[in-house]
Amino acid sequence: MSFLPIYRTLKADIDLAALIDVESKAFEDVAPQGTSPPYIVWQTISAQANNHLDEPANFDDTQYQLMVYAADAKTAYKLRDACRVALEEQSWISNPSINLYDSKAKLYGRGFDANWILAR
């Protein structure tokens, strides 16, 4: 599957940059141990190469999940909304409201599922 430019898209967004340092607080798959909140994590959930009978796939449809973790719900909501705005022009948001609380880490998680159709 093709590499999704999520990090690059988040880093380029000026409004998100006003809320969080994407360079040090955005991670693919998992945040490093000891990362202080808030931070952003995304991972690929599934993908499909859109093949044709007479030629190779010309685009991939990749589903991903993005989660924001913060010490308070208000910050988590604010960052999730900013990430959504940054990615929404490139992605189709399919589940806009994932909410959780990690009692062990004492962090609020807010996120969404989305699909990114990436031309090859």
KAFEN-V673489 format. One record per residue. RES is the residue in three letters. OMEGA is omega in whole degrees, -180 to 180 (999 if undefined). D_LAST is the distance of its C-alpha to the last C-alpha in Angstrom with 2 decimals. Layout:
((RES,OMEGA,D_LAST) (RES,OMEGA,D_LAST))
This chain:
((MET,-178,9.41) (SER,177,7.40) (PHE,178,10.10) (LEU,-180,11.28) (PRO,-178,12.94) (ILE,-179,16.07) (TYR,-179,18.53) (ARG,-180,17.50) (THR,178,17.70) (LEU,-177,21.02) (LYS,-178,22.40) (ALA,-176,21.85) (ASP,-176,23.81) (ILE,-179,27.40) (ASP,177,29.04) (LEU,179,27.70) (ALA,177,28.77) (ALA,-177,32.26) (LEU,-173,32.41) (ILE,175,30.91) (ASP,-176,29.88) (VAL,-177,26.21) (GLU,-178,26.21) (SER,-174,28.91) (LYS,178,28.56) (ALA,-172,24.92) (PHE,172,23.68) (GLU,177,21.02) (ASP,-176,22.78) (VAL,175,26.37) (ALA,178,28.57) (PRO,178,30.74) (GLN,177,34.29) (GLY,178,36.55) (THR,-180,34.04) (SER,179,36.15) (PRO,2,35.08) (PRO,175,33.44) (TYR,-176,29.96) (ILE,176,26.48) (VAL,173,24.60) (TRP,178,21.34) (GLN,175,19.91) (THR,179,17.28) (ILE,179,19.24) (SER,179,17.01) (ALA,178,13.57) (GLN,172,12.46) (ALA,-179,9.70) (ASN,-177,10.18) (ASN,176,11.37) (HIS,-180,13.46) (LEU,-173,16.70) (ASP,179,16.19) (GLU,179,12.59) (PRO,178,9.83) (ALA,177,7.63) (ASN,172,5.24) (PHE,177,5.03) (ASP,177,7.15) (ASP,-175,10.53) (THR,177,12.23) (GLN,178,15.92) (TYR,175,17.67) (GLN,176,21.26) (LEU,178,22.66) (MET,174,26.36) (VAL,178,28.79) (TYR,-178,32.05) (ALA,-179,35.17) (ALA,178,38.93) (ASP,-176,39.60) (ALA,-178,38.03) (LYS,178,38.18) (THR,180,36.00) (ALA,177,33.50) (TYR,-177,33.29) (LYS,179,33.00) (LEU,178,30.14) (ARG,-179,28.25) (ASP,179,28.63) (ALA,177,27.49) (CYS,179,24.32) (ARG,179,23.64) (VAL,-179,24.20) (ALA,-174,21.88) (LEU,-171,18.94) (GLU,178,19.81) (GLU,-178,18.13) (GLN,-171,14.68) (SER,172,15.74) (TRP,-179,17.89) (ILE,-176,20.98) (SER,178,22.32) (ASN,-170,25.29) (PRO,-170,26.61) (SER,173,29.73) (ILE,-179,29.84) (ASN,175,33.15) (LEU,173,34.90) (TYR,178,37.62) (ASP,-175,37.78) (SER,179,41.55) (LYS,-180,41.44) (ALA,-177,39.38) (LYS,-180,40.87) (LEU,173,37.55) (TYR,176,36.19) (GLY,176,32.60) (ARG,-177,30.76) (GLY,179,27.16) (PHE,171,24.68) (ASP,180,21.94) (ALA,175,18.76) (ASN,177,15.40) (TRP,177,12.24) (ILE,-172,9.53) (LEU,177,6.33) (ALA,-180,3.76) (ARG,999,0.00))
